[in-house]
Amino acid sequence: MSRLLESAGSQAMRTDELDEAFNRRLFLGTAAMTMVAAQFGMIGSAVAQSGNESRATVPAIKPGTHNSFSSLKQIDAGLLSVGYAEAGPSDGPVVILLHGWPYDIHSFVDVAPLLASAGYRVIVPYLRGYGTTRFLSSETFRNGQQSVIPLDTIALMDALGIKKAILAGFDWGARTADIVAALWPERCKALVSVSGYLIGNPSTSKLPLPPSAELQWWYQYYFATERGRDGYDKYRHDFSKLIWSIASPKWRFDDATFDRSAASFNNPDHVSIVIHNYRWRLGLAEGESKYAAFEKRLADGPVISVPSITLEGDANGAAHLDGSAYAEKFSGKYAHRIITGGVGHNLPQEAPQAFAQAIVDVDAY
């Protein structure tokens, strides 16, 4: 596959000892993996199959300009009653924005109006275990394995009568968008994914990493214990705030910004979903057999064929791979961008214009 590299001042710092370990953990059988151990020094970097022209320029916006959504709705979809924000014209091309942990829909509070003003219909759901999203039955297992949230997304699209959408997200939301794009490309017009290809294989997560890498996953090992579950339940506000600070070390968010998102962690199923998700990743909790066929396909590391843009902040404090490590996982039109200016893990909230611009651009591929 022919690809064009455009880079200025590329000085990515890498930790060689993590290469093989992350290769085993994330992409069993995929070569040339590297782990970013410090900030990228890349400016205007892009890897593209063909072109990278912008269809329209998204206007600049100061992060934190907005603090709420004008429209919050609720709809039954699959196993859930899904709470979601909506913005933009009802007949516009659809964009679904997917948040991660420990974040919520407010990660997109500045992105949504930018896209709405560009003519998009924007849907921003609370994932299972967050905000106003609830299980329809008390008997449903509170499952957090990687295939269920994509299925929730498909169910939401069906409930809203959406045949196809641009999917964009970060953290859990990026993984969810990746999976929908990989397994149901007919439902995904295009993809924007922060930190790239995040589809995992639990069997490789059982393999040990070098100590410096294991340290970055401390919270997962904490969650593996009952003390960790109880601690997260009791201190979920302070715990999540600590994660925000670690993952975005240069983002000076205020208490009000954090508290708006933290309110969604009071969901009665939040702790169960979070703990099951991380225990399942480590092979310490079983998934449900009805999802086994999906997980088998995901364990093979399926290639994503839809037009895609992957993003990375230059100050992401969370564990992540260099963009070159997963470029070959995207077989369609593709670009990778480093967003500079001290941008951390919560990229859409820290750099809303850049995130919205990627969505507009990938729609034009």
N, C-alpha and C positions, 0 to 999 in steps of 0.2 A: 504494500500500500504506500503510495507516494504521499509525503507530508512535507510541509514547509515550516521551517523554524525561523521565527523572528524574535530576536532577543537583544537587549542592551544591558550591559553590565551584569551579566549572569554570574553570581558567585555563591550558589547554593552551598551551604555547609552541610555535610553528610557524615553520619556515623557508620563506618564500614561494618562494624561488628553486628549491626542490626539488620544488615541486608538479608542474610539467609533466614534469620528468625522471622522477619516480617513476611518474607516470601512464603514460608511454611504456613504462617498464621492466616494470611489474607488470601493469597492466590496460589494454592497448591498446584505446582506444575508450571507456573508462570515465572519466567526468568527476569533478571535485571531489576530487582526490587531494591529501593533505597529508602532509608528512613530520615526524615528531616529532623535534625536535632537542635537547630537554632533557626533564627529568622532567615527567610529568603532575602537575598540582595538583588532580586530581579525587578526590572522596571519595564513595563510594557511587553511582557513575555507572552507569546502565543504560539501554539502548535496547531496547524490547520491542515486539513486535507485539500481544501480549495477555497481560497478567499476568506476574508474576515470583515467584510464591509458592513457598516451599520445601516439599517433601514431608516432609522430616525434617531435623533439624539434626545435622550431623556434629560429633562432639565435638572439642574443641580438642586439639591435639597440639603438642608442642615439636619444631620441625624438628631432625632428627638423632636422634630417639628410637630409631629402628631403624637397624641397619647391615648387615642381611643378609636374605635371603629363606629361608623354611623349606623351600620346595620348588622345586628346579630340575630341569627336564626337557628332553628332546630328542626331536624328531620330524621325520621326513622330510616335506617339504611343497614341492611344485613343484621348483624347481632346488636347493633347500637342505635341509640338516639344520639345523633351527632350534632354538636353545637358548632356553628361556623359563622364567620364574618363573610359578607359579600359586598362587593363594590363594583361600579362600572355598569355599562349597558347590558341588559339581559340578553341581547342578541349579538354581543361581541364575541370574538374568539376567546375561549376559556383558558385561564391560567389557574392551576391549583398550587398553592404554596403550603409546604409541609415543614413544620417545626421539629425540633429535636428535644433532647433531655439535657439539662433541666431548664427548658425554655417553654414558650407557648406562642400563641398567635401574635402577640405583641412584637415578636421579632420582625414582623412584616408590616407594622403599623405605618411606616413611612413608604414602604414599597407599594402597598396596595393602591393608594391614591395616585401614585405616579403611573401605574399601569392602567388604572381606571381612566385617567385623563388621556391616555393614549388609545382608548377605545376597547380595552380588554374587559371581559367579565372575570372578576377575580374572586376565587373561593379560597377561604383560609380556615380549614377545619382544626378543631381541637382533636388531637389524637386520643385514642382510647386511654383512659386514666388521667385525662387533663380537662380542666375547665368544666363546661356544662355537658360534655359527652358522657353518656351513661350506657351501661348494658341494659338491654331490654328485659333480660331474665336474670334473676339472682342465682340461677342454677348454672349459668355459663361460666366455664373455667376462665379465670383471669389470666389469659395467655399473652406473653410478650415476645414470642419467638418472631424471627425476622419476616416470615411470610404472611403473618396475620394482618399487619398494618397495611401492606399493599392491597390485600383483599378487602380491608375496610375502605380503602380509597376507591377501589373498583365499585364496591357496593354504594358508596356515596355518589359516584358518577351515575350509576344506574338510577338511583333514587331521584337525582336532579335532572335526568334525561340528557346527560352529557355523553356523547359518543366518543369524543376525542378531546384531549386537552394537552397543553404544555404543562409539564410537571417541573417544579423547582423546589429545592429544599436544602437543608444542612443537617448534619448530625443524623439522628434517626430519620429525619425527613429526607435527607439525601439518599440514604440507604433505601427508603421506601420508594422514592422516585426511580432510583436505579433498577429496582426489582420490577416495578410496573413496566418500565421501558424494555427490560430484558425478556420478561415472560409474556407480556401483553403489548407488544409494539403497536398493534392496531388501535390501542386506546391512548397512546402517547404520541402526540404530534412532534414534540421536541423536548429536550431535557436540559436543565441547568442544575448541576450538582456541586456543592461545596465539598472540597477534599476528594472529589473524583469518584472512583469505583469502590464502593463500600460493601458490596455483597460478600458475605462471609461463609465460612465453613467451620462448624463447631468442632469437627474432629481435629482440625489443625490448631484450634485454640487450646487444646490440651497440651500442646508442646511447649516446653520451657523457652523463655527468652533470656538474653543476657540481663544481669541485674539492673543496669541503667534503663533498660526498656521495661522491665517488670515494674519498676518504680512508678512509671506513668500510668499503670493500670491499678494502682493501689485501691481505688474505690470499688473496683470489681471484686477484689479479694475480700474487702470489708463486707460487701453485700453477700458474699458467699456464706457468711456466718449469721446465726440468729442474732448475735449482738449487733451486727451490721444492719440487719433488717429493723431491729428495735431502735437503733440509733438514728437511722434515716427517718423512721416514722416520727420519732420524738423531735429531731432537730432538722427536719426537712428544709425549713426556711434558711437556717444558717449553713447547712450543708450545701444547698444549691448555690447560695451566694459565694461560698468558697470556690465552688467549681467555676462559676462565672469569672472570678478573679484570676484563677489559674489559667483558664482557657483563653482569656482575653486580657493579658497583663497590662496592655497599654490603653485599654478602654476605661475611661473615667465615668462610669455610669453612676447615677445618684440613687438614693434609697427609693425614691418614688418610681423610678424606672424599673428597678428590680421588683418592687412590691407588686406592681401591676401584673407581672408574670407569675410571681410566687403565689398569688391568690389561686391560680389554676391548679397548684399542687395539693390543694385541700380536697380535691376530688376523692371520694371514698375508695376508689379502686387504684389510686395513683401508686401507692407503695407496692401493692401486689404486682402491678404491671411492671414497674421498674425492676423489682427484685427478680421476678421471673425472667425478664429479658436478659439480665446480666448473668444469672445462674445458668440459663439455657446456653448462652454463648460459650460458657466454660465447660459445658457438658455435665453440670451439676443438677440440672432440672430437665425433666422430660418435656418434649413438645407433645402435641396431639397427633394421633395417627392419621387423622383426616388431612393433615397438611404435609404428610411425609413425601408425597410425590413432588410437591413444590420444592421442598427442602433438598430433595435429591437433585433436582435440576439446578438449584442454586449452588449446591456444593461443587458442581462441575465448572463454576465460574463462567456463566454464559456471556457472550459478547453482546454489547448494546449497539444496535444498528441505526437507531433514530438519530437525527441531527442533535448534537450535544455540545454544550460548553461547560467545562469544569473550572471552578474558581478556587483560589487559595488566598487567604490573608497573609500578609508578610510578617504578622506577629501572632500567628495561631499557636497558643500554648498547649493545645491538645495534641495528642499523638496523631501524626498524619504522615503520608508518604509524599515524596517528590512526584510532581506531575508526570515525569518521564516513566515512572514505575507502572502506570496504568494506562498510558496513552493507547496501547494496542488493544485495550478492551473496548475501544470505541471504533467501530468499523465504518460508520457513516461520516458525514461532514462533521468536523470536530475542531474545537479550539480550547486551549488551556490558558487561563489568565491569572497572573499574580496581581492582587489588589494591594497597593502600597498605602502608606500613611499610618502604620501602626494598627492595622486591622487584624482582629483576632478571630476566634472560632465562630462567634455569632455574627457572621459576615453581613447578612441582610439588614440587621439592625444597626450595625456599625458603619456600613457603607451601602446605604439603600439605593443610591443612584447607580452605582456599579452593578449591583445585583439586578435591578430593574433593566438596566441597559443590556445585560447579558440575555435576558428573556426576550427583549425586543429584537436583538441581533439574531438569536438562534431561530426565532420565528421566521426570519428572512432567508435562512439557509435553504 
